[in-house]
Amino acid sequence: MSNKAARNLFILGSLFFFAIFLGLTYDTMGKLDKRAPEITEQVNAGKMVWHKYDCIGCHTILGNGSYFAPDLTKATERKPKGYLKRFLMDPKSANPNASMPKLGIRDEEADDLIAFLDWNSKVDTNGWPPKPILAAAGGVAGKELTEGQKLYQSLGCAACHLINGIGGTTGPELTTVGARRDRSWLIGHFKNPEEYVKNSAMPKVEAPEADIEKLADYMITLK
């Protein structure tokens, strides 16, 4: 290949890939505004509360912050807003084992902060943070998971609950839940937690009836 041909190939190749880069950039910029809901005055006020009490000093949100306390990127998907408000204003009244101190957050500030957390929960994060992969939970490492175990993973139950030492700690441990609860109680609790546990921190399980029954079937095997 002559020097002239090599030069032309380099120039044309560079222009081609630069055009692809511009196209991808244009496509990405066009989608950015659609990945997050509208920022309201209350959401902005909640962000100010987030900074006022230095929440980022302990918590992570959208990949930024500290890892001392739970990630709050999808907080309002994992906890009912009523529970979150009680927890923010007086953590130990909502959860006696809470490590978070009482910060003096006022009623209006709690509402604003929850609005900010709810806004973050609705941001399209492309699946981040990832849900734990817990094939070992329940002692089934190397075995095919049941439908109930798959639902336990896909619904993000492990973000709050432990099974055989794997999972989160903000909810009760489920390693032996099958010895403590029967199937009908579990199904009812999944549908309406506060009806079964006063001031429950657990949100309703948003799933078809058949899936809720499969999840309960898995729970009663944990003994």
PyMOL commands that set and color helices and strands:
alter all, ss='L'
color gray80, all
select helices_A, chain A and resi 3-35+41-52+55-57+75-78+81-89+91-94+107-121+147-154+157-159+177-180+183-191+193-196+209-219
alter helices_A, ss='H'
color red, helices_A
select strands_A, chain A and resi 60-61+64-65+162-163+166-167
alter strands_A, ss='S'
color yellow, strands_A
deselect
rebuild
show_as cartoon
